[in-house]
């Protein structure tokens, strides 16, 4: 973040010290509006928040452009992409408008594509393990942008499920022998929108099973369980017991693939 004027920030941290989900959980607790900006090298991505909801996201990485997203996801053929980009440059217009004018996508399809594109930018940040994150307090400027609305706690759950390094998440929770207990209300689970399998794993947290047991004996794979348990911890649905450790099933280490 060199060569930029200083601004007043409500929150600043480094991803090498504090994981993004933990930062977002702190921000969610105060339920204020603002902009989360993550910077890694020359790339910067921003998440816009209003009252506990993610309403927009942006990125200066050309790979994160709407056209690039539609091309990668199969929403546009190479020919459609090239034609739309050429027309867009002629009149300096928004890509979505051009796609509607050319009859490539309907207005509803453009909105859905933009929504998915915004979400993809948000999800990509959950795999960053380096970079500086700041939170600028205040109503974000959302003039002339498409808005979405996702509860931040749902974003935390879905983002963690897409994190690349499941093993590191277990380490952040205290390691394979750590023991957690349930700490939630059922209305919390409705807002977070846990599905049947996710709720099944949460129901196994009982102040006796270790993280190892929960990861290896749950209804999901070890990597999936590790990610979800970390999300549950960040969301405050479970908390570490005072003892902190329990009996583990043998001496085998949890084997979690970083790319799984």
HUKA-V703873 format. One record per residue. N is the residue number from 1. RES is the residue in three letters. PHI is phi as a letter, one per 30 degrees, with the letter a starting at -180 (NA if undefined). PSI is psi in whole degrees, -180 to 180 (NA if undefined). Layout:
N_RES_PHI_PSI + N_RES_PHI_PSI
This chain:
1_UNK_NA_42 + 2_UNK_d_160 + 3_UNK_h_32 + 4_UNK_b_144 + 5_UNK_d_147 + 6_UNK_d_140 + 7_UNK_b_160 + 8_UNK_d_126 + 9_UNK_c_145 + 10_UNK_d_-23 + 11_UNK_a_139 + 12_UNK_b_135 + 13_UNK_a_172 + 14_UNK_c_134 + 15_UNK_d_-19 + 16_UNK_d_-19 + 17_UNK_c_-39 + 18_UNK_b_127 + 19_UNK_d_149 + 20_UNK_e_-45 + 21_UNK_e_-36 + 22_UNK_d_-36 + 23_UNK_d_-46 + 24_UNK_d_-33 + 25_UNK_d_-40 + 26_UNK_d_-45 + 27_UNK_d_-39 + 28_UNK_d_-33 + 29_UNK_d_-32 + 30_UNK_c_-11 + 31_UNK_h_55 + 32_UNK_c_166 + 33_UNK_d_153 + 34_UNK_l_-171 + 35_UNK_b_125 + 36_UNK_c_126 + 37_UNK_b_126 + 38_UNK_c_129 + 39_UNK_b_128 + 40_UNK_b_109 + 41_UNK_i_-128 + 42_UNK_d_-5 + 43_UNK_c_140 + 44_UNK_b_133 + 45_UNK_b_144 + 46_UNK_b_140 + 47_UNK_c_125 + 48_UNK_c_129 + 49_UNK_b_142 + 50_UNK_b_112 + 51_UNK_h_43 + 52_UNK_i_8 + 53_UNK_b_143 + 54_UNK_d_125 + 55_UNK_c_-14 + 56_UNK_a_165 + 57_UNK_a_152 + 58_UNK_b_165 + 59_UNK_a_146 + 60_UNK_c_5 + 61_UNK_d_122 + 62_UNK_d_-27 + 63_UNK_d_-20 + 64_UNK_c_9 + 65_UNK_d_158 + 66_UNK_d_-43 + 67_UNK_d_-44 + 68_UNK_d_-40 + 69_UNK_d_-46 + 70_UNK_d_-36 + 71_UNK_d_-46 + 72_UNK_d_-38 + 73_UNK_d_-4 + 74_UNK_i_8 + 75_UNK_d_-23 + 76_UNK_b_142 + 77_UNK_d_167 + 78_UNK_e_-42 + 79_UNK_d_-44 + 80_UNK_d_-41 + 81_UNK_d_-48 + 82_UNK_d_-42 + 83_UNK_d_-42 + 84_UNK_d_-41 + 85_UNK_d_-38 + 86_UNK_d_-45 + 87_UNK_d_-36 + 88_UNK_d_-42 + 89_UNK_d_-32 + 90_UNK_d_-44 + 91_UNK_c_7 + 92_UNK_h_49 + 93_UNK_c_168 + 94_UNK_d_143 + 95_UNK_d_-40 + 96_UNK_e_-41 + 97_UNK_d_-43 + 98_UNK_d_-43 + 99_UNK_d_-36 + 100_UNK_d_-45 + 101_UNK_d_-39 + 102_UNK_d_-4 + 103_UNK_i_17 + 104_UNK_d_-42 + 105_UNK_b_151 + 106_UNK_d_163 + 107_UNK_e_-40 + 108_UNK_d_-39 + 109_UNK_d_-36 + 110_UNK_d_-45 + 111_UNK_e_-45 + 112_UNK_d_-39 + 113_UNK_d_-42 + 114_UNK_d_-41 + 115_UNK_d_-47 + 116_UNK_d_-36 + 117_UNK_d_-46 + 118_UNK_e_-45 + 119_UNK_d_-39 + 120_UNK_d_-35 + 121_UNK_d_-44 + 122_UNK_d_-49 + 123_UNK_d_-35 + 124_UNK_d_-29 + 125_UNK_d_-23 + 126_UNK_d_-8 + 127_UNK_c_-3 + 128_UNK_d_130 + 129_UNK_c_-2 + 130_UNK_b_152 + 131_UNK_k_163 + 132_UNK_c_136 + 133_UNK_b_131 + 134_UNK_b_155 + 135_UNK_b_117 + 136_UNK_c_117 + 137_UNK_d_140 + 138_UNK_k_163 + 139_UNK_d_123 + 140_UNK_d_151 + 141_UNK_d_109 + 142_UNK_c_31 + 143_UNK_d_130 + 144_UNK_i_30 + 145_UNK_b_153 + 146_UNK_d_132 + 147_UNK_c_145 + 148_UNK_c_-180 + 149_UNK_a_104 + 150_UNK_b_126 + 151_UNK_e_135 + 152_UNK_e_-32 + 153_UNK_d_-33 + 154_UNK_d_-38 + 155_UNK_d_-42 + 156_UNK_e_-48 + 157_UNK_d_-51 + 158_UNK_d_-35 + 159_UNK_d_-44 + 160_UNK_d_-36 + 161_UNK_d_-21 + 162_UNK_c_1 + 163_UNK_d_146 + 164_UNK_d_-30 + 165_UNK_c_88 + 166_UNK_d_-36 + 167_UNK_d_-40 + 168_UNK_d_-28 + 169_UNK_d_-40 + 170_UNK_d_-40 + 171_UNK_d_-37 + 172_UNK_d_-21 + 173_UNK_d_-2 + 174_UNK_j_3 + 175_UNK_j_175 + 176_UNK_d_-26 + 177_UNK_c_-2 + 178_UNK_d_146 + 179_UNK_b_135 + 180_UNK_b_158 + 181_UNK_b_155 + 182_UNK_d_148 + 183_UNK_a_67 + 184_UNK_b_163 + 185_UNK_c_150 + 186_UNK_d_-31 + 187_UNK_d_-28 + 188_UNK_d_-39 + 189_UNK_d_-31 + 190_UNK_d_-45 + 191_UNK_d_-38 + 192_UNK_d_-21 + 193_UNK_i_50 + 194_UNK_d_138 + 195_UNK_d_-178 + 196_UNK_d_-45 + 197_UNK_d_-40 + 198_UNK_d_-43 + 199_UNK_d_-33 + 200_UNK_d_-42 + 201_UNK_d_-44 + 202_UNK_e_-38 + 203_UNK_d_-19 + 204_UNK_d_-11 + 205_UNK_d_115 + 206_UNK_b_17 + 207_UNK_i_10 + 208_UNK_b_-43 + 209_UNK_d_138 + 210_UNK_d_168 + 211_UNK_e_-37 + 212_UNK_e_-49 + 213_UNK_d_-43 + 214_UNK_d_-37 + 215_UNK_d_-35 + 216_UNK_c_-17 + 217_UNK_c_4 + 218_UNK_d_-178 + 219_UNK_d_-9 + 220_UNK_c_177 + 221_UNK_d_165 + 222_UNK_d_-44 + 223_UNK_d_-44 + 224_UNK_d_-43 + 225_UNK_d_-42 + 226_UNK_d_-45 + 227_UNK_d_-46 + 228_UNK_d_-42 + 229_UNK_d_-39 + 230_UNK_d_-43 + 231_UNK_d_-43 + 232_UNK_e_-40 + 233_UNK_d_-47 + 234_UNK_d_-37 + 235_UNK_d_-7 + 236_UNK_i_16 + 237_UNK_d_-23 + 238_UNK_b_156 + 239_UNK_b_152 + 240_UNK_d_136 + 241_UNK_d_163 + 242_UNK_d_-34 + 243_UNK_d_-38 + 244_UNK_i_-20 + 245_UNK_b_153 + 246_UNK_b_-179 + 247_UNK_d_130 + 248_UNK_c_156 + 249_UNK_d_78 + 250_UNK_i_-173 + 251_UNK_c_16 + 252_UNK_d_134 + 253_UNK_d_151 + 254_UNK_d_127 + 255_UNK_c_104 + 256_UNK_c_126 + 257_UNK_d_132 + 258_UNK_d_-25 + 259_UNK_c_10 + 260_UNK_c_NA
